[in-house]
Amino acid sequence: MRTFIFKTITLLLFLAGIALVAAAWALIYGVDMYGQQPLKAQQQTTLTIASGSSVKQIAQQLKSQGLVEYDWLFALYIRAKGKAQQLKAGEFELQASANHQDLLNTLVNGKQRQYSITLVEGWNVRQMLRAITKHPQITHTLPVSVDQESLLEALGQTSKHAEGLFFPDTYFFTAGMSDKDLLLRAYRKMDKVLTTEWQQRKEGLPYQSPYEVLIMASIVEKETGAAGERPQIAGVFTRRLEKGMRLQTDPTVIYGLGDKYQGNLTRKHLRQPTPYNTYTIKGLPPTPIALPGKAAIDAVLNPAPGKSLYFVAKGDGSHYFSATLKEHNRAVRKYQLNRRDNYRSQPVNN
């Protein structure tokens, strides 16, 4: 009798084991089959998952977007695959041919959608902030009309003048990045680039600090039409500094005029005293006047050799360089006083 009972129990356990294995196999097969099924909606879709969303909330959102038919089933699928704790927040791109497994992979391993903004060489701080304010994917935390000192305070910096301290470049980011985070990236990159360039500078240049280089680089940036002329323009300004000559560069005058400048620089403007009028002051203005790029910084620290002390725009984006005032005056008469109809300050391909 005992033998019979033992054999019966053994048989039942064996059959139960088989049933469990079959059920497990069926579950695995069913889960995999579900994963391979195409989504209800078959078009490229942007998924924006809020931080802190639960599995249930995410599944409900996917149903409301028309991607899955049953939110409870997709939530069950997430848990069956052991991914409930691995779902990411952010913005993701889902391709049109995606199935349920692709959707889950996107939520777990997908790369967040990237946006970009370009801070342009030669922009001033106001232009930079205006572009950042207009970008719809940047979270705006700074006042629209923030002044330069308050801007730097918000970034944890002690400088009082923000002009020139942000590196002009194209920056990539995910949706929701704050304006402060973007500006800090640009600030730190400028600091890194300027420090590296300063350490590699030529000997004997008339600059006492990296900040003076930044000031001059901003002037070179604003004066340059043809990119290849940066070292020549830097060479002219370097020699003028060394000889104690005034820089006499229009962009500094325009910057010092601020809103008073309406697009037409007059002789009266050139005589009007401001801290930035390099026709009336000696040496460098007190701060940069724009965002200089790496090429302008490099040109200032590696100016082209030569004897030229003057240059004038030719009207095709390039300049005519002169070593003497007499030669320069002839060039002014030729290129400025008798401007041709198609005169322009930038090259056609710039």
C-alpha positions in Angstrom: 0.0 0.0 0.0 2.7 2.4 0.9 4.6 1.6 -2.3 1.4 2.4 -4.3 0.9 5.7 -2.6 4.6 6.6 -3.1 4.4 5.8 -6.8 1.2 7.7 -7.1 2.6 10.8 -5.5 5.7 10.6 -7.6 3.6 10.4 -10.7 1.6 13.3 -9.7 4.7 15.4 -9.0 6.1 14.4 -12.3 3.0 15.4 -14.1 2.8 18.7 -12.2 6.4 19.4 -13.2 5.6 18.7 -16.8 2.6 21.0 -16.5 4.7 23.8 -15.0 7.3 23.5 -17.7 4.6 23.5 -20.3 3.0 26.6 -18.7 6.4 28.4 -18.4 7.2 27.5 -22.1 3.7 28.7 -23.1 4.2 32.0 -21.2 7.6 32.6 -22.7 6.4 31.7 -26.1 3.3 34.0 -25.6 5.4 36.9 -24.4 7.8 36.6 -27.3 4.9 36.3 -29.8 3.4 39.5 -28.3 6.7 41.2 -28.5 7.0 40.5 -32.3 3.5 41.8 -33.0 3.5 45.2 -34.8 2.2 48.2 -32.9 -1.4 49.3 -33.4 -0.1 52.6 -35.0 2.5 52.2 -37.8 4.0 55.6 -38.1 7.1 57.3 -36.9 6.3 58.7 -33.4 7.9 60.9 -30.8 7.6 59.6 -27.3 7.9 62.0 -24.4 8.1 60.1 -21.1 7.9 62.3 -18.0 10.3 61.7 -15.2 8.8 59.5 -12.4 6.2 57.9 -14.6 5.0 54.4 -13.4 4.7 51.4 -15.7 0.9 51.8 -15.6 1.1 55.5 -16.5 3.5 54.8 -19.4 1.3 52.0 -20.7 -1.8 54.3 -20.5 0.1 57.0 -22.3 1.1 54.6 -25.1 -2.5 53.5 -25.5 -3.7 57.2 -25.7 -1.1 57.7 -28.4 -2.6 54.8 -30.3 0.6 52.7 -30.2 -0.7 49.8 -28.1 -4.3 48.4 -28.1 -4.4 47.2 -24.4 -2.4 49.2 -21.8 -2.8 46.5 -19.2 -1.3 43.9 -21.6 1.7 46.0 -22.5 2.3 46.7 -18.7 2.1 43.0 -18.1 4.6 42.5 -21.0 7.0 45.0 -19.4 7.0 43.2 -16.1 7.2 39.7 -17.8 10.4 40.9 -19.5 11.8 42.2 -16.1 12.1 45.8 -17.4 9.8 47.6 -15.0 12.8 49.3 -13.2 14.7 50.1 -16.3 12.3 52.4 -18.2 13.8 55.9 -18.9 12.3 59.3 -19.0 13.0 61.6 -21.9 12.1 62.1 -25.6 12.6 59.2 -28.0 12.0 58.6 -31.7 10.1 55.4 -32.5 10.3 54.1 -36.1 7.2 53.4 -38.2 7.9 49.6 -38.5 8.3 49.1 -34.7 6.8 46.1 -32.8 6.1 45.8 -29.1 9.7 44.6 -28.5 11.1 47.6 -30.4 8.9 49.9 -28.3 10.2 48.4 -25.0 13.8 48.5 -26.2 13.3 52.2 -27.0 12.0 52.9 -23.6 14.9 51.0 -22.0 17.9 51.6 -24.3 16.8 54.2 -26.7 18.8 57.3 -27.4 17.0 60.5 -26.5 16.2 62.8 -29.3 18.9 65.5 -29.8 18.3 69.2 -30.5 20.8 71.8 -31.3 21.5 75.5 -31.1 24.3 77.5 -32.8 25.9 80.4 -31.0 27.4 82.3 -33.9 30.9 83.8 -34.0 30.7 87.6 -33.8 27.4 87.7 -32.0 27.1 89.8 -28.9 25.6 88.7 -25.6 22.2 90.1 -26.4 22.0 88.3 -29.7 23.1 85.1 -28.0 20.4 85.3 -25.3 17.8 86.2 -27.8 18.5 83.0 -29.8 18.4 80.9 -26.6 15.1 82.5 -25.5 13.5 81.7 -28.8 14.5 78.0 -28.8 11.4 76.0 -27.9 13.2 73.0 -26.5 15.2 75.0 -23.9 13.7 75.5 -20.4 13.9 79.2 -19.7 14.9 80.1 -16.1 16.6 83.5 -16.7 14.7 86.8 -17.0 14.2 87.8 -20.6 16.0 91.2 -20.0 18.7 89.9 -17.7 21.7 92.2 -17.4 25.2 90.9 -17.9 26.2 91.0 -14.2 23.1 89.3 -13.1 23.6 86.7 -15.9 27.0 85.8 -14.5 25.8 85.8 -11.0 23.1 83.2 -12.0 25.9 81.1 -13.5 27.9 81.3 -10.3 30.6 83.6 -11.8 32.1 86.7 -10.3 32.8 88.7 -13.4 30.8 91.7 -14.1 30.8 91.8 -17.9 29.6 88.7 -19.8 30.6 89.8 -23.3 33.0 87.4 -25.1 32.9 84.8 -22.3 30.8 82.2 -24.1 32.3 80.0 -26.8 30.4 80.2 -30.2 29.7 76.7 -31.4 26.8 74.3 -32.1 25.6 72.7 -28.9 23.5 69.5 -28.9 21.1 68.7 -26.0 18.0 66.8 -25.1 14.6 68.5 -24.6 14.2 70.5 -21.4 17.8 71.5 -20.9 17.9 74.8 -19.0 19.3 78.0 -20.4 21.7 78.1 -17.5 23.1 74.6 -18.3 23.6 75.6 -21.9 25.4 78.9 -21.0 27.6 77.1 -18.5 28.7 74.7 -21.2 29.5 77.6 -23.5 31.3 79.5 -20.7 33.4 76.5 -19.6 34.3 75.7 -23.2 35.5 79.2 -23.8 37.6 79.1 -20.6 39.1 75.8 -21.7 39.9 76.9 -25.3 41.3 80.3 -24.2 43.5 78.6 -21.5 44.9 76.1 -23.9 45.6 78.7 -26.6 47.2 81.0 -24.1 49.6 78.3 -22.9 50.7 77.8 -26.5 51.2 81.4 -27.4 54.2 82.9 -29.1 56.7 84.9 -27.0 56.8 88.6 -27.1 53.1 89.4 -27.8 51.7 92.6 -26.3 49.1 90.9 -24.1 49.4 90.6 -20.3 46.5 88.1 -19.8 44.2 85.7 -21.5 41.4 88.2 -21.1 43.3 90.8 -23.2 43.6 88.1 -25.9 39.9 87.6 -25.7 39.3 91.3 -26.2 41.5 91.5 -29.2 40.1 88.2 -30.6 36.6 89.7 -30.4 37.8 92.7 -32.5 39.5 90.5 -35.0 36.3 88.4 -35.2 34.2 91.5 -36.0 36.6 92.9 -38.5 37.1 89.7 -40.5 35.1 89.1 -43.6 37.3 86.5 -45.3 38.2 83.8 -42.8 41.7 83.5 -44.1 42.5 87.1 -43.3 42.2 86.7 -39.5 46.0 86.3 -39.0 46.7 89.4 -41.2 44.2 91.5 -39.3 45.6 90.3 -36.0 49.1 91.2 -37.3 48.0 94.8 -38.0 46.5 95.3 -34.6 49.5 93.6 -32.9 51.9 96.0 -34.6 49.7 99.0 -33.8 49.7 98.0 -30.1 53.5 97.5 -30.1 54.0 101.0 -31.7 51.6 102.7 -29.3 49.2 103.5 -32.1 45.4 103.7 -31.6 43.6 100.6 -32.9 41.0 102.8 -34.7 38.6 100.0 -35.4 34.9 100.8 -36.2 33.3 97.7 -34.5 34.5 98.9 -31.1 32.9 102.3 -31.8 29.7 100.7 -32.8 29.7 98.5 -29.7 30.3 101.6 -27.4 27.4 103.4 -29.1 24.9 100.6 -28.2 21.3 101.4 -29.2 22.4 104.8 -30.4 23.9 103.2 -33.5 21.3 102.9 -36.2 23.4 101.4 -39.0 25.3 104.5 -40.2 28.6 105.3 -38.6 29.5 109.0 -38.9 32.5 111.1 -38.2 30.7 112.5 -35.2 30.5 108.9 -33.8 34.2 108.5 -34.3 34.9 111.6 -32.2 32.3 110.7 -29.5 34.2 109.5 -26.4 33.2 106.2 -25.0 35.3 103.5 -23.2 35.2 101.5 -26.5 36.0 104.2 -29.0 39.5 103.1 -30.2 39.8 106.3 -32.2 40.0 108.3 -29.0 41.5 105.8 -26.4 44.8 104.1 -26.5 45.2 100.3 -26.3 42.4 97.9 -25.9 38.8 98.6 -24.9 37.8 97.4 -21.4 36.0 94.2 -22.5 35.4 92.0 -25.5 32.8 93.3 -28.0 31.5 89.9 -29.3 31.9 86.2 -29.1 35.2 85.2 -30.7 35.7 81.8 -32.1 38.8 79.6 -31.8 40.2 80.8 -35.2 40.2 84.4 -34.0 41.8 83.5 -30.7 44.5 81.5 -32.5 45.1 84.4 -35.0 45.7 86.8 -32.1 48.2 84.5 -30.5 49.8 83.7 -33.8 49.6 86.9 -35.8 50.9 87.0 -39.4 54.3 88.7 -39.7 54.6 91.8 -41.9 54.7 95.6 -42.0 51.1 96.5 -42.7 49.5 98.9 -40.2 46.3 99.6 -42.0 43.6 97.8 -43.9 40.4 98.8 -45.7 37.5 96.8 -47.0 37.6 96.2 -50.7 33.9 95.5 -51.1 34.2 91.8 -51.9 34.6 90.6 -48.3 38.4 90.9 -48.3 40.7 93.8 -47.3 43.5 95.8 -48.8 46.5 96.0 -46.4 48.9 98.9 -46.3 52.2 99.6 -44.6 52.0 103.4 -44.8 49.3 106.0 -44.3 49.8 107.3 -47.8 49.2 103.9 -49.3 46.2 103.4 -47.0 44.6 106.8 -48.1 44.9 105.8 -51.7 43.2 102.5 -50.9 40.4 104.3 -49.0 39.8 106.6 -52.1 39.7 103.5 -54.3 37.6 101.2 -52.3 35.5 103.4 -49.9 35.0 106.8 -51.5 34.2 105.3 -54.9 32.2 102.2 -53.8 31.0 100.0 -56.6 27.3 99.1 -56.8 27.8 95.5 -55.6 29.9 96.5 -52.6 29.6 94.0 -49.7 31.3 93.4 -46.4 31.2 89.6 -46.6 32.4 87.2 -49.3 29.7 85.6 -51.4 30.4 82.1 -50.0 30.7 83.2 -46.4 
